[in-house]
Amino acid sequence: MKQLKKLHEKSDKELDDQLTDMRKELSRLRILSARGTLAKESGKIKGVRRNVARVMTEIRRREIEGGRSD
């Protein structure tokens, strides 16, 4: 709930930037996982994936409400 409130307060540009950063982080973690060097952060992939989904959901919600123009 706390994360959703923070997402509601962000602008469209901030959400796009955050989504880009999280996708880069997810890519980095997947590469480390494939190499077998992802020891401490093995559970982090799941959290990053969920955060990406949260941001994408907020972006889509704004599109539906008409609050976002591309």
C-alpha positions in Angstrom: 0.0 0.0 0.0 2.8 2.4 0.8 4.4 1.8 -2.6 1.2 2.4 -4.4 0.7 5.8 -2.6 4.2 6.8 -3.7 3.5 5.8 -7.3 0.2 7.8 -7.3 2.2 10.9 -6.4 4.8 10.6 -9.1 4.6 12.3 -12.5 4.3 10.4 -15.8 7.9 11.2 -16.6 9.1 10.0 -13.2 7.2 6.7 -13.7 8.8 6.2 -17.1 12.3 6.9 -15.8 11.7 4.5 -12.8 10.4 1.8 -15.1 13.5 2.1 -17.3 15.8 1.9 -14.3 14.0 -1.1 -12.9 14.1 -2.9 -16.2 17.9 -2.3 -16.4 18.3 -3.7 -12.9 16.2 -6.7 -13.8 18.3 -7.4 -16.8 21.5 -7.1 -14.8 20.2 -9.5 -12.1 19.1 -12.0 -14.8 22.6 -11.9 -16.3 24.2 -12.5 -12.9 21.8 -15.3 -12.3 22.6 -17.0 -15.6 26.3 -16.7 -14.8 25.8 -18.2 -11.4 27.2 -15.3 -9.5 23.9 -14.2 -7.9 24.4 -15.4 -4.3 23.2 -12.7 -2.0 20.6 -11.1 -4.3 18.9 -14.3 -5.4 15.6 -13.2 -4.0 15.8 -9.8 -5.4 14.7 -10.7 -8.9 11.2 -11.5 -7.7 10.9 -8.1 -5.9 12.1 -6.2 -9.0 9.7 -8.0 -11.2 6.8 -7.1 -8.9 7.9 -3.5 -8.8 8.0 -3.4 -12.6 4.5 -4.7 -12.6 3.3 -2.1 -10.1 4.7 0.8 -12.2 3.3 -0.6 -15.4 -0.1 -1.0 -13.7 0.0 2.6 -12.5 0.9 3.8 -16.0 -1.9 1.8 -17.5 -4.4 3.1 -14.9 -3.5 6.7 -15.9 -3.9 5.9 -19.6 -7.4 4.5 -18.9 -8.4 7.5 -16.8 -7.2 9.8 -19.6 -4.6 11.5 -17.4 -1.7 10.5 -19.7 -0.9 11.7 -23.2 1.8 10.2 -25.3 
